[in-house]
């Protein structure tokens, strides 16, 4: 959201003022704190800011240009194979595909970004293409939530800036509200989703047939997420205000009213998932990340855009609960709505990165700085923010689909503070995107932040949000052709004009908030905060908040440290946590006996301890497994830009402990590698390519090693297989001693392997790097072996014709990802192995690829000391694994199974008790 102009700081804001009500949010007045904070860091020169802004423009051109050239009119670009993603023509990715509606999603989502980046000519051309080519009457089931924020929001944002440009008199003189008419058509197509007794919308709708018709193939769902139902008010209200059709705003308000009424009354929290017919909470955990995030965002922004006090009151009530229960600085941890002192999980998801930006708009700067800095430290460790990470900052889900939320918060913190530190943060984001995500045909999502492997996806939100926030971060006011302060950002960063608050106000603004709760007036600020109080007169204020968090990720035990410090201040001992527990410690055993037997606090501690122990046991089991490896193509024209996810082997050189292996690839003869090679001269000193099947993996490895190969890549013989539709696995031995195998061996599924085979056909000589993690491209280019290779002249050269040719020749290749925000979705891939498969492999579920076993995982004991968790509670299962290399990893004996079985029963009983309380 932008800080729209209003009254000066300290001036009271009338409760029924028009859009100047935005001044009540602290964001407007925070700008005045700039002069206070800039003294705390070296300011960035105007020249460097311009250079970085121009770099963002070039990056956008690279992404947008490749989409238009290789994908349009498809919804999204597949940047590894240089083609468009068309729904129904690619393997299903589950819920992720619900955003695709065959309506040129990326183009619509990018409309207002073009104007923000001063590409007005391109904007005019894009609008003409949308009006000419886009059809909204497709027989396809789409997500109501995604279609609203991306397509309806994109059309409204495009319309908002189209009429602005028309008023300026140079561009869009022919425009006559055509985008608005398309938005109105789409709005009416979404309205049938609200045909429920609660007013909460169905999560999906068929654009052509609506809900419940036999042809619709939807309308049977019973549950939706809180954010899905609560992130409609900005777009729907804007549509009503633009067109005068009040029905859209009425439906969105009714959904918000219902969610507010169904909040848990004692904690003032909402759950993640709700039944759209009964209003019962299906998932009773509550946080600020996936499933809830934008519900809170839209309460505050609806107040700003619409001038309705009840939205601010609701937001402040929820915000007080968030800071009371969920916020554990610098962490934000989910809790149970009925037992808010009880953590629901020990990991965080990447979507919560938006929250520091929302806290800035609220005016609560200190926790915003703390959480943002913690997230930045995670990024510096992994280059990107993993989809989920644990409280001790290990990877929980390794994907990163180029999400923009952290860039969003960085922008708002810089706008509020003027602290040049955040410009340096933005510079790091730009460098990481160019270094690790940039590929010849755009920017590819990260399949695994630990290995640096890519995924064949470039989501529309990357162009809608990332480049917009990064450009605005480095732009001065004169760099933008309109006043950004006159607009509010939606959750998809689309721009809606603030003057809508005074247009077509026919909606009743009954304040229902006070009917449900007594409000603490101290929550509600009707004046801008005094910056001398909000920011102590200290130029190092922000730095002093960040400094204690600089090494929080590397120490990997921040919560224990904070807890011990608190216990020293209070004189009480901190509660026993599962990761601190030692069965040989008499004090720990005594604490266990008291849990549940003394007070309600002890009972809650006991339940939390049980859940943590179950999750810890599961995570320890996962940590014993090998993470995926990387095959990186380093020869011309790739130069390390293409990274493929590979499965490891239980034998041969361990790439996590030894230097990576680099060499040219050559196909073995026979291709299956099951007998002595007839072309040893071809594979001598090279990495041999072998086809899976007809003999054991170890036998293949011995045959290519005897021929002089320095490594091996086994390519799946199941045509069309991919690591995204089948679980990655570890190649097992043959039941014999495999110590004689000294070379590294990796496994690629068919579609990943096809990329290498196509490159060989195109370029003949292809060099790859086998490693546990992708190597820095700069290091690859500096490698002495590359001195005779043709070097790319600049980042702009990454679109060179030869790279596009190999991509074009790989039309059959598809590296789609079965991604979901829920861990059980990551476990849903069909098994790739049959009982008769001779390549006996230990199967690895993608969700089990959780952390690098070479990391030193530390925890905190009761005395505040970091201890090595890897040596605790694991010796028995490690011994069993060593004695049986073919054992299925899903069936290992857990050290505390006998305890956990009883505790699971207790937790089920506790959940039944929760239902009774309802």
Buried (B, 14 or more C-beta within 10 A) or exposed (E): BBBBBBBEBEEEBEEEBBBBBBBBBBBBBBBBBBEBBBEBBEEBEEEEBBEBBEBBBEBBBBBBBBBBBBBBBBBBBBBBBBBBBBBEEBEEBEBBBBBBBBBBBBBBBBBBBBBBBBBBEBBBEBBEBBEEEBEBEBEBBBBBBBBBBBBBBBBBBBBBBBBBBBEEEEBBEEBEBBBBBBBBEBBBBBBBBBBBEBBBBBBBBBBBBBBEEEEBEBBEEBBBBBBBBBBBBBBBBBBBBBBEBBBBBBBBBBBBBBBBEBBBEEBBBBBBBBBBEEBBBBBBBBBBBBBBBBBBBBBBBBBBBBBBBBBBBBBBBBBBBBBBBBBBBBBBBBBBBBBBBBBBBBBBBBBBBBBBBBBBBBBBBBBBBBBBBBBBBBBBBBBBBBBBBBBBBBBBBBBBBBBBBBBBBBBBBBBBBBBBBBBBBBBBBBEBBBBBBBBBBBBBBBBBBBBBBBBBBBBBBBBBBBBBBBBBBBBEEEBBBBEBBBBBBBBBBBBBBBBBBEBBBEBEBEEBBEEBBEBEEEEBBBBBBEBEEBBEEEBBBBBEBBEBBEEBBEBBBBBBBBBBEEBEEEEEEBBBBBBBBBEEBEEBEEBBEEBBEEEEEBBBBBBBBBBBBBBBBBBBBBBBBBBBBBBBBBBBBBBBBBBBBBBBBBBBBBBBEEEBBBBBBBBBBBEBBBEEBEBBEBBBEBBBBBBBBBBBBBBBBBBBBEBBBBBBBBBBBBEBBBBBBBBBBBBBBBEEEBEEBEBBBBBBBBBBBBBBBBBBEBBEEBBBBBBBBBBBBEEBBEBEEBEEBEEBEEBEEBBBEBBBBBBBBBEEBBBBBBBBBBBEBBBBBEEBBEEEEEBBBBBBBBBBBBBBBEBEBBBBBBEBBBBEBBEBBBEEBEEEBEEEBEBEBEEBEBBBEEBBEEBEEBBEEBEEEBEEEE
